[in-house]
Amino acid sequence: VLLAIGRDACTRNIGLQTIGVKINEKNGKIPVNDEEQTNVPYVYAIGDILEGKLELTPVAIQAGRLLAQRLYGGSSRKCDYINVPTTVFTPLEYGSCGYPEEKAIAEYGEQNLEVYHTLFWPLEWTVPGRDNNTCYAKIICNKQDNNRVIGLHVLGPNAGEVTQGFAAAIKCGLTKELLDETIGIHPTCAEVFTTMDITKSSGQDITQKGC
């Protein structure tokens, strides 16, 4: 790791205090409502300076476009800060979209969720004999909403590409039943999302014997 210092919200010296815009004094972030409106009604904020939002350029671009359309185009569409596909580009990639399990439990209650998960072994790892059961996939489903997928997580090769594709399906209301009805492309890593049948609550073994 050469540099990993994060980002700083440079909001303290641009005159916000003059017009009364509140900021978080600890980190300079700006609290807003679900329409990116600050405590001063005619001042809006988007992007990395928002309190509790993702620091991702595509998120800022989307939020800015939607804000402009609401202010000047008669739209009412708001930015979805939950179903945002994102990836950590480590040597073994991690991708996610929607809720992490902990936040899903806090939001919906553990009794209302079903979590499916599995370890898997990419085909391209079988020839060089790389460790099996290193890759992992998980979906979090809301049992009270037709088992709608509210969180998707994958640790494996090309996780970014996998996550981007499933993110569109999640935006369309993807359910566990629809995943089960989807024919997988064999042998791909993304295929595991169409074959998962072991829940965390069952306590069953999720190790795999082959690709």
N, C-alpha and C positions, 0 to 999 in steps of 0.2 A: 504494500500500500504506500503510494507516494504522497497522496494528499487526500484527506477525507475529513474536511472541516465543516461540511454543510454549507448553508446559505444564511446570510444575515439580512434581516429586513431593515433597510436604511430609511426609516420613516420618521425619525426623531427631529430632523433638521430641515424639513420641507414646509414648515408653517402650519401643520395640522392643528397644533395647539391654538393657533390664532382663531381658527373657525370652530374649535371645539370638538374635533374628531377624536374619539377615544382610541387609545392603543393599549396593548398589553405592555406595561412598563418593563417587564422582565425580558421580553424577546422582541419587542417592536412590532409584533403582529397586530393586525386590525380585525376586531370582531365585526361580523356582518350578519344580516339575516339571510334567508334562503334566496333572496334576489340580489345578493352582493351589495346591499344598501347598508351604509354605516349608520351610526346614531344620529348623524346630520343628514336629513332626508335627501338633500340634493347632492350628496357626495357618495360615490360608489367606489369599491375597490375590487380588483381581481388579481389572480396570480399567486405568486409565492408569498406575498405579504398577508394573506388571509389566515386568520386564526383557525387552527384545526383542519386545514385543508391540505391536499397533496401538493408537494412542490414539484410539479411536472409541467413542462412547457406545453404539451398538447392539451392539458387541462386548462391552462391559462388562455390558450387560443380559443378553445371551445366556449369557455365562460365569457370571454370578450365578445365573441360573435353573437351569442345568445343575448347578452346584455344590450348590445346595440340594436338587435332586432326587437327587444321589448321596449326600449326607449323610443325608437324611431320607426319601427316597422309594424306596430300593432300586434306583435307576438306576445304570447304568455308562457312560452317554453322556458324552463329553468335548467340550469346545469345540474347533471346527475353526478354528485361527488362520491357515490357509493359504488356503482358498477363501472369502475375505471380499471381497465386492464393495465397491468404494469409488470415489469420484469427486472430482476436483479441479474446482471450479466456476469455472473461469476463463472468459473470454468464449467461447473455443473449449474445450469441456469435454473432460477426459480421464478415462476410466474403465478400471478393471482388476479382474480377479478371478483368483486363483491366483498362480502364480509369475511374477516378472519373468524375462526371459531369462537374465540373469546368474546368478541364484540357481538356476534350473532346470539350467543347465549344471553348476554346482557340486554340485548334489544328484544328478543323474542321469548326467552326462557328455555332452559335446556330441555324441558319436557315437550316442547313444541318442535324440536329439531330432530332430524335424523342425519347422521353423518356417515357417508360411505367412503371407504378408503382402501388402498391397495399399494403394495410394493410392486415394481415391475423391472424387467430386464430388457433394454433395447436390443433389437436384433444385431445391430452393428457392434455390440459389445460381446457377442458370443464368440466371434472368431478370435479376437485377441485375448479372450478369457478374462475380461474385466469382471470385477466383483458383481455378483448377482444381488438383487434386493437393495440396491443403492438408490434407485429412483422411486419416487412416491407421488401418488395422486390422491386427491380428496375432493369431495363435493359436500356441501352443507345444504340440506333441504328443509324447507318450512312445511311441516306436516299439516299445518292449519290452512295452507294455501296450495292444495293439490300437489304437495311435494315439489313446489317450485324451487329451483336452484338459486340460492342467495349467496353462495360462495363457492369458488372454484380455485383449487391450488394444485400446482404441479411442479415437481422437482425432477429435472431430466434434460436431455439434449433438446435444443430448439424450443425451450419452454415459452419463449416470447411468441414464436409463430403459432404454437398450439393455443396459447391464451388469447391471442388476438382473434382467432377464429371463433372460439367459444364465447368470447365477450359479446359478439353480435347476437348470438343465440340467447344469451342471458338477458340482453336488452329486450328481446322479443318474448320473454316469459318462459324460458326453458324449464321443463320439468324432468323429474327422474324418469317418468314414463316415456317421454320423448327421447331421452338418451337411450333407454333400453330398446326403443323401436328403431334407432338409427343403426344402420349397417356400418360396421367399422371397416377401415381400410387396413388390411393385414399385409405386412407387419409394420405398423406405425406405433409411435408412442401415444398419439392421441386416441388410438383405438381403446385404450384402457378405460376411457370415460363411458364407453358404450357397453362395457362388460362388468362393471363393478356391482357386486352383490353382497359384500360383507360390510356390516355396519360396525362402528366402534362400540356401540352398546352391546353387541353380541359377544365381544371379546375373542372372536375367532382369529386364527392365525392368518395373516395376510401375505406371508412369504410366497414367492413364486419359484417354480422348479425349472421354468424355461421361458423363452421369449413369447 
